[in-house]
Amino acid sequence: MDYPVIAKPKLEEIKVRPNLDQYDDLVKKFSWQELRKELDGLPGGGLNLAHEAIDRHARGPRADRVAMYWEGTGSEEERYTFAQMKELTDKFANVLKGLGVEKGDRVFLFMGRIPELYVAFFSILKVGAIAGPLFSAFGPDPVKDRLLDSVAKVLIVTPDLRNRISDILKDLPDLKHVIVVNKDNRSQEPLAQGDISYEKEMAAASPDFQIVPTTEEDFSIMHYTSGTTGKPKGAVHAHLAALQHMATGRWALDLHDDDIYWCTADPGWVTGTSYGMSAPWTNGVSQVIYEGGFRASAWYQIIQKYGVTVWYTAPTAIRMLMKAGDHVPKRYDLSSLRYMCSVGEPLNPEAIVWGLRALDLAFHDNWWQTETGAILIANYPIQEIRPGSMGRPIPGIKAAIIDEAGSEVKPGEEGDLAIRPGWPSMFRTYWHNQEMYDSKFKNGWYVTGDRAHMDEDGYFWFVGRSDDVINTAGHLVGPFEVESALIEHPAVAEAGVIGKPDPVAFEVVKAFVSLHDGYEPTDKLRNDIMGFVRRKLAAGVAPREIEFIDSLPKTRSGKIMRRLLKARELGLPEGDTSTLEED
Ligand code: AMP
């Protein structure tokens, strides 16, 4: 089915007041240096994201504006102004400093979306350390891998998640402190020996703190991301990323001073930090943080209750809203909404059509990834939407489709989506893995790992991944990580993992497993293996499906041929199997 282009809106007719109404002109004359002047900077010329997102507002006319409206899972409500956020982050920065946290140290966060997560995150930046947010659904294995790889010094955690990972702490000799945040005394258990109470430290902390001078190139945040081989890698970003968060908040999310913004992403993933912390707050915009998970009625309720005007979410969530039905949004007053965006997976045209029908607004898709740190390609408020396209590059970005040799191909031809390096929010390295970082560049391009094509007018269209990485509900899953967990089960001899297309989650993780002699392929064993991996990794990462097979197809060098497994699963041609091992 062909989807009609959604016409460019007339300025006077639309609910948006676009910051980027002169796209073509701006693209031609744009300079990051010029825009850089809009950041405040530290006294003495440095740059720190915590200053740009919090302190500068706390010292100016926005001091008493609500930075965060928080709603807990039990409908608790809290609100924090920029001035209050400054005081809390100054206090916790003093706590961290008192514990010996220094510039460049890695401090990890493992908790749900509670206000203390946001306080701790910016406090880490204030002491010049590197913040490492972890997805709260992770089991012990991903947490251990990340803390070991980064040589983390401090972990800040809630009591429930502390219990989940208590067994791994003895394997982390460099982890000096565990700080436990027991919000509202949710846990009645006493602190484990050696743990530090966040609440106790905060009660005694001084609210006077001077941000440790950082430069724009000092590291600020690290997010682990999956590749085809090996364990996830820590993509490290610098404080200068704040510039692009601020800019794309205006251009792609259309943020204005009086907006109430809601980003549904979790800070354990890059969208939840770049757009659930930095973009709104570098623009001084109020945002809603909802601790709860997905439930269609609860989400609409949040929009109604807080008068959300700009909403940033993801295709899987949109498809779940579609599934809940058109009648659900009709029960709420959603008239505050004026702009909606989506990221993380391909946004199917039906979702745009549904948005127009059920919510009277179109979703604007945009594209980026952990390594790019911020939005690079977007559909803008004032342009037509070509349903199915990710949009056009933001000012200051040169994107292209390249061939194997690294040369640009003609419009319409499929190839690797590549970006000319040097944008402010670009990752600076993979932690202690410079070789892997270097391997991402070819002929002067950063090669994204996505396949796409570009049309004559410069709109980019996603085709798929060029590697075996799985995208499930917007989360990238490395097959190697899942296979490693599977083969730790005593019954599993070998495992191969693929992404299987799914109507809601885009892909789900499917595992092919061969068993050791003496094990029978029963449903009971299947459930046992599933539960085993879920406890080790996370529910979303563990296979949704396990198929037992006698042996896995392998290359002559012994590598599992995931592509072949996928082709067989989808009933597609098997392609070149000349390297297939002969039995
Ligand atoms: P992550 O690094 O976990 O944020 O995942 C980034 C990957 O998600 C990209 O490389 C794409 O494969 C996919 N992705 C992100 N945004 C889009 C989009 N708008 N359309 C299609 N795929 C997307």
Boltz pocket constraint, residues with backbone or C-beta under 6 A from the ligand:
constraints:
  - pocket:
      binder: B
      contacts: [[A, 225], [A, 270], [A, 271], [A, 342], [A, 343], [A, 344], [A, 345], [A, 346], [A, 347], [A, 365], [A, 366], [A, 367], [A, 368], [A, 369], [A, 370], [A, 371], [A, 390], [A, 448], [A, 449], [A, 450], [A, 462], [A, 464], [A, 465], [A, 471], [A, 474], [A, 475], [A, 476]]
      max_distance: 6.0
